[in-house]
Amino acid sequence: MKRWLMLAMAGVMLLSAGYMAAQEPGVISPVLEAQMLELDRWTEAARDLTPETAVPHDFPTRDEVRAYIRETYEEELTPELAARSLAFYNAVGMLPAGVDLTELYIEVLGSQVAGFYDPDTGVMNVIPTVGDDPGERLSLTEQIIYVHEYVHALQDQAFDLDNFVGTDELMDHPDRALASLALVEGDASAVMNLYTQRAAEANPLAALSLITDGLAAGNLLPPGDIPAPLLRELMFPYETGLNFALSVYQSANSWDAVNAAFANPPTTSEQIMHPDKYLAGEVGAEVEFVSMDEFMLDSWTQQWDTALGEFYLGEHLRQHLPRAEALAAAAGWGGDRFQVYTNTEGDVRWTLKLIWDTRNDSLEFVTAYDAWMRAYAEANDGEITFGVDYTCVIAAQTICIGEDEEGDIITAAPMPEIAHTQMDVQIRPAE
């Protein structure tokens, strides 16, 4: 199941499943056909990739795309998968319990999508920004979207996008999936930005037409009620992925370096956020964790046993810390083990074991998490308690932090009994 990973950004999107038939020959005007051919040739030269076969096109209406998105999500984002995904978001703190994840994605993507490439069929779908008729020529906004999606077509033929979006391995590791998608979208965004810059240099008023098109289409900005953490996740592959792709390109001043990244893709959001770590070959460390079976009754089921990663750790910290402080505390991440459990009542429990690049990174996180717990306690009328080996805040959830005998940080929510057994070293004096 791949489609739940669909991400949207102000009308630019990669959609990786399903079928929409290619446009019948002769439906579009010769002028439009010539314009698209010109865009194809420019994109191929700019990205230094040549397609093995021609890429067919379709021009679905926005209503057809909305119906397609709804059918896709209702069919493949099953209640079980939606509940599992929501448990992850709930544990991190990105979404509250009870959110209808399927409807949330449908709302976001249905309003934002303005074009997509479908790897399963090899069809590029171009959606007119205004009305349902593509007209004689693509507007500047449509041209930019077209270039972005045509890069996906080139990527697919060169590298097989099915390897980078929604594999079984990626489905079980959200941080790794985010990193993989950031490579795909960052690459396409880099070429798209080149085209936008070229258009702006040729016509300084081009930016005004982009704003006008976006306002007319109603998709210049994402829906106002989308939760901010989810929006940051949606934007990450495009914005942070763009910086990653540019950094990899600049490391050799050649697209060969980006092509090589598809052969050796990034595996952590840390590598996307700090491209120098990817270029240096630094990966997330494997982290062992003891079994939670002795603490979990039959009513509890493990939903996730994965790595949280720097991006999602930062999102967890941003619940109760300023952005700069949260991101600084998450930097220096060296690896983690994140386990999430749910019961039949929909309750969520989680444990997180973290290791750090340096002891200073570890201490910085502990200091920040102390501030996090105090802010959490204040926001939820909670109480901070101190044990011999750990500190807890008792509030809506009981969240504990301590350090094991190897010096690795462990947090648990809401499982103080795990803190008792696993946290062997006091991280600071009891107050």
Buried (B, 14 or more C-beta within 10 A) or exposed (E): EBBBBBBBBBBBBBBBBBEBEBBEEEEBEEEBBEBBEEBBEBBBEBBEBEBEEEBBBBBBEBEBBBEBBBEBBEEBBBEEBBBBBBBBBBBBBBBEEEBEBBEBBBBBBBBBBBBBBBBBBBBBBBBBBBEEEBBEBBBBBBBBBBBBBBBBBBBBBBBEBBBBBBBEEBBEBBBBBBBBBBBBBBBBBBBBBBBBEBBBEEEEEBEEBBEBBBEBBEBBEBEEEBBEBBBBBBBBBBBBBBBBBBBBBEBEEEBEBBBBBBEEBBBBBBBBBBBEBBBEEBBBBEBEBEEBEEBBEEEBEBBBBBBBBBBBBBBBBBBBBEEEBBBBBBBBBBBBBBBBBBBEEEBBBBBBBBBBBEEEBBBBBBBBBBBBBBBBBEEBEBEBBEBEBBBBBBBEBBBBBBBBEEEBBBBBBBBBEBBBEBBBBBBEEEE
